[in-house]
Amino acid sequence: MSIEPSVLSNFFVAILLILFCAQALGMLFSRLHIPKVIGEIMGGLLLGPTFLGYFSPDFYQRIFFRNGELLSIIYWLGLVLLMFCSGFEIDRKLDKRDIKTVTSLVIGTTVIPFICGWWVTSLFNLERLMGPANNILSLRLIIAVGIAVTSIPVISKIFFDLGIIKTDFARLVLATATIHDIILWVFVSIAAGLAVSRHIDVSSITIHVLTTVIFFAVALFYFPKLIHLAGKWQLKKWLSQYELSFIILTLLLFSAIASVLDVNLVFGAFLAGIVVNFVKDPKFEEARVRIKDFSFSFFVPIYFAIVGIKLDLIHHFDPWFFFGFLGFAILVQTVAVMLTARLLRYSWLSSWNLSVALNDRGGPCIVLATLAYDLGIISPDLFVTLILLAIITSLTAGSWLKFVLMKNWPLLERQ
C-alpha cells in the first residue's frame, strides 16, 4: 500500500500546524491558570471549520479534510494513550476514615444524576440528537453518563495548581471521582458495544452487559493478583529488565482482548493502565513516566486539538439546547452532591465546594463525546454541547476554588 507524496506532505503540514497550535495555546492557557486541555482544544478550534474552514475553505479542505484517514490514526492513538495514562492515576487504596463518606458520595453522584439523565431522555424526541448508528439505547446511556461524569485529570491539575492536592478535601473528591467514573465507564463501554451491534434485543444486551462487567472485574481484581504472584515466582526481577516492553505489551493485550469481546478498545487501554499501575517497582514507575511524558507532549495534544477541529460552532451550535442541557446537568449534579454532603453533616459551604468540584467534567466528558460521536451514537449538535459542557464546568471549578482560597474560607468542615 503506497501513499502519494503530496498526501504525505500535506499530512506532515497538518500535524505541524495541529501540534503548534495545541502547544502554543495550551501553554498560554496554563499561564492564565486555565486547564491546558482547554487551550489545546481552542488551538484545534482555530484550525477547524469554525475559523480556518470559514475564512480559507480551500486550504482547510486540502490540509485537514483530505488527510482525514491519516489524522484519524494519530487521533485514535492519542485517545488510547490518554486513557492508558489515565489508568496510571487510579489507586485502589482508600483511607478507612473516608470509606463511609466516599461510598455515600459515590452513590449520590452516580445513581441520582444517572437516573435523572436517563429519565429526562424519555421526555423529548431524541431524533435530532441521534447519530448515524441510530441506536436509541446507546444515546440514552451516553446522555445519562454525560450528566453524571466527573473529571479526574482536570480536577487533579486544579488541585495541584492551587496547592491543595494534599488536603482532605482533594483526597475525598479524587477518591469519589475515581470509583464514580469507573462505574460510569462500564456504562459507556456497554453503550459503545451496543452501537456497533447489528441486532439489539434483550439477550444480546444482557450478554454484552455481562461480558463488559466480567471483563472489568477480572482486570481490576485478578490481574493485580497475578502480578503479585509473579513477584513471588521471581518473575518480577525478569520483568523489571524489560519494563517498557511489558507495559506496551499489556496495553496491546488488553486492547486486543477488548476488541475480541466487543468491548471498545479505549476501555481496554484504560484497564491496562490501572493494571500496570499495580506493579510497584522504581523501574516501572520510571517507564510509566517516560510513556506519559511522550504521550502528553505529542499524541494527547494532537488528540485534543483534533477534537477542536471537529467542533463546528457555525452550523452545530444551538444556544437554546446548549444552555438548557448545561443548566440541567449542573443542577442535577449539584443537588445530588449537596443532599449527600448535608446528610453526612458537612457545612453548607463545604457541600457547595464538593458539588462544584464534582461538577467538573473535563477530560472524561470530552472522551465520552468524541467516542460517542465517532461511533455514530450522537449528532454533531450534542457533540458540540458535551465538549462545551466539559470546558465550562472545568473553568467554573477552578475559578470557584481559587476564590474560596483567596477568601480564606474552609474547603471542608463538618457541622
KANOR-V255982 format. One record per residue. PHI is phi in whole degrees, 0 to 359 (999 if undefined). D_FIRST is the distance of its C-alpha to the first C-alpha in Angstrom with 1 decimal. Layout:
PHI_D_FIRST / PHI_D_FIRST
This chain:
999_0.0 / 245_3.8 / 240_7.0 / 296_10.2 / 304_13.0 / 294_15.4 / 294_13.5 / 295_13.2 / 297_16.8 / 297_18.0 / 296_16.5 / 293_18.5 / 297_21.5 / 298_21.4 / 298_21.3 / 299_24.2 / 295_26.2 / 297_25.8 / 293_26.8 / 297_29.6 / 295_31.1 / 296_30.9 / 289_32.5 / 296_35.0 / 286_36.3 / 297_36.1 / 293_38.4 / 298_40.7 / 293_41.1 / 297_41.8 / 295_44.5 / 272_46.0 / 62_46.0 / 249_43.5 / 312_40.7 / 303_37.7 / 301_35.3 / 291_37.1 / 296_36.5 / 295_32.8 / 294_32.7 / 295_34.8 / 298_32.5 / 291_29.7 / 301_32.3 / 296_32.9 / 267_29.3 / 268_29.0 / 294_30.5 / 291_33.9 / 240_34.3 / 300_31.5 / 294_30.2 / 278_33.8 / 272_34.9 / 219_31.7 / 298_29.5 / 295_27.4 / 296_26.4 / 299_25.8 / 296_23.5 / 290_21.5 / 274_21.2 / 253_21.2 / 293_20.7 / 284_17.5 / 255_15.9 / 303_17.0 / 293_14.0 / 293_13.3 / 293_17.1 / 297_17.5 / 295_15.8 / 297_18.3 / 300_20.9 / 289_20.7 / 298_20.6 / 298_23.7 / 295_25.4 / 297_24.8 / 291_26.2 / 298_29.0 / 292_30.1 / 298_29.8 / 291_32.0 / 297_34.3 / 297_35.0 / 298_36.3 / 275_39.1 / 276_40.4 / 230_43.5 / 284_45.5 / 289_48.7 / 219_51.2 / 300_54.7 / 301_57.3 / 296_59.2 / 261_56.4 / 302_55.5 / 298_57.8 / 295_56.9 / 296_53.1 / 300_53.4 / 296_55.4 / 292_53.1 / 298_50.0 / 297_51.7 / 295_53.0 / 273_49.7 / 255_47.6 / 293_49.7 / 296_51.5 / 297_48.7 / 295_46.3 / 296_49.0 / 297_49.9 / 296_46.2 / 294_45.9 / 295_49.3 / 294_48.7 / 291_45.6 / 277_48.1 / 265_50.1 / 230_47.6 / 280_45.3 / 266_41.8 / 301_39.9 / 289_39.2 / 262_37.8 / 273_35.6 / 273_31.8 / 297_29.7 / 294_29.8 / 55_33.5 / 242_34.8 / 292_38.3 / 294_38.8 / 297_35.8 / 298_36.9 / 295_40.4 / 296_39.3 / 296_37.2 / 297_40.2 / 298_42.6 / 292_40.5 / 299_40.1 / 289_43.9 / 261_44.4 / 293_41.6 / 232_42.6 / 263_40.6 / 283_41.0 / 299_39.0 / 289_40.5 / 293_44.1 / 297_43.8 / 297_42.9 / 297_45.8 / 297_48.1 / 298_47.0 / 298_47.5 / 272_51.0 / 72_52.0 / 241_52.7 / 295_50.0 / 267_52.8 / 280_55.1 / 298_56.0 / 298_54.7 / 295_51.2 / 299_51.2 / 293_52.3 / 295_49.8 / 291_46.8 / 296_48.0 / 296_48.4 / 296_45.1 / 298_43.3 / 295_44.7 / 302_44.6 / 285_40.9 / 300_39.9 / 298_41.8 / 291_40.1 / 294_36.6 / 298_37.4 / 294_38.1 / 294_35.0 / 298_32.9 / 297_34.8 / 299_34.2 / 295_30.4 / 294_30.4 / 293_32.6 / 294_30.5 / 261_27.6 / 280_30.0 / 280_30.5 / 241_34.1 / 247_36.6 / 216_39.9 / 300_42.3 / 293_41.1 / 293_37.4 / 296_38.5 / 298_40.8 / 298_38.2 / 293_35.7 / 299_38.5 / 297_39.7 / 299_36.2 / 295_35.6 / 297_39.1 / 296_39.0 / 300_35.6 / 297_37.1 / 296_40.4 / 298_39.0 / 296_36.8 / 280_39.7 / 249_42.5 / 259_41.4 / 296_38.5 / 300_40.9 / 293_43.4 / 296_41.0 / 295_40.3 / 297_44.1 / 295_44.6 / 300_42.0 / 296_44.3 / 291_47.2 / 273_45.3 / 66_44.7 / 280_40.9 / 299_41.0 / 295_41.8 / 292_38.7 / 296_36.5 / 294_37.9 / 277_36.4 / 228_32.9 / 298_33.4 / 294_30.2 / 296_28.1 / 298_30.4 / 295_30.0 / 294_26.2 / 296_26.3 / 297_28.9 / 300_26.7 / 294_23.8 / 297_26.3 / 293_28.1 / 295_25.0 / 294_23.8 / 299_27.4 / 300_27.6 / 296_24.5 / 296_26.0 / 274_29.3 / 64_28.0 / 261_29.3 / 306_27.1 / 298_25.2 / 300_26.8 / 282_30.1 / 297_28.9 / 295_28.1 / 299_31.6 / 293_33.3 / 299_31.5 / 297_32.9 / 297_36.3 / 296_36.2 / 299_35.1 / 293_38.0 / 278_40.5 / 277_39.8 / 270_42.7 / 213_42.1 / 305_42.2 / 293_39.0 / 293_37.1 / 298_38.6 / 296_37.4 / 294_33.8 / 298_33.9 / 296_35.1 / 297_32.3 / 296_29.7 / 294_31.6 / 298_32.1 / 293_28.5 / 298_27.4 / 278_30.2 / 262_29.6 / 229_25.9 / 292_24.2 / 293_27.3 / 301_28.5 / 295_25.1 / 302_25.4 / 294_28.9 / 294_28.2 / 293_25.5 / 302_28.2 / 296_30.3 / 297_27.8 / 288_27.8 / 287_31.6 / 242_32.9 / 285_36.6 / 285_37.4 / 256_36.4 / 230_36.3 / 246_39.3 / 254_42.4 / 299_45.2 / 295_47.5 / 294_45.1 / 298_43.9 / 292_47.4 / 294_48.5 / 294_45.6 / 301_46.1 / 298_49.9 / 295_49.6 / 298_47.1 / 291_49.2 / 298_52.5 / 297_51.5 / 295_50.2 / 297_53.2 / 298_55.8 / 299_54.2 / 290_54.3 / 300_57.7 / 298_59.3 / 296_57.9 / 295_58.9 / 293_62.3 / 295_62.9 / 274_62.1 / 70_64.8 / 276_62.8 / 294_64.3 / 299_63.3 / 295_61.6 / 297_59.7 / 297_58.6 / 293_57.4 / 301_55.5 / 297_53.8 / 292_52.8 / 294_51.4 / 296_49.3 / 281_48.0 / 277_47.2 / 292_44.5 / 262_41.2 / 34_38.9 / 305_35.6 / 301_35.7 / 292_36.5 / 293_33.5 / 298_31.2 / 304_33.0 / 294_32.4 / 292_28.7 / 296_28.0 / 296_30.2 / 291_28.7 / 293_25.1 / 273_26.1 / 78_28.0 / 281_31.4 / 243_33.0 / 277_33.3 / 301_32.6 / 297_36.4 / 289_36.7 / 302_33.7 / 299_35.5 / 297_38.7 / 294_37.5 / 295_36.0 / 294_39.2 / 300_41.2 / 297_39.5 / 293_40.2 / 292_43.8 / 292_44.9 / 293_43.5 / 296_45.5 / 296_48.5 / 298_48.5 / 297_48.3 / 294_50.9 / 293_53.4 / 296_53.3 / 295_53.8 / 296_56.7 / 299_58.3 / 292_58.1 / 297_59.6 / 277_62.5 / 61_63.0 / 277_62.8 / 288_62.0 / 283_58.5 / 213_59.8 / 204_63.3 / 265_65.1 / 272_68.3
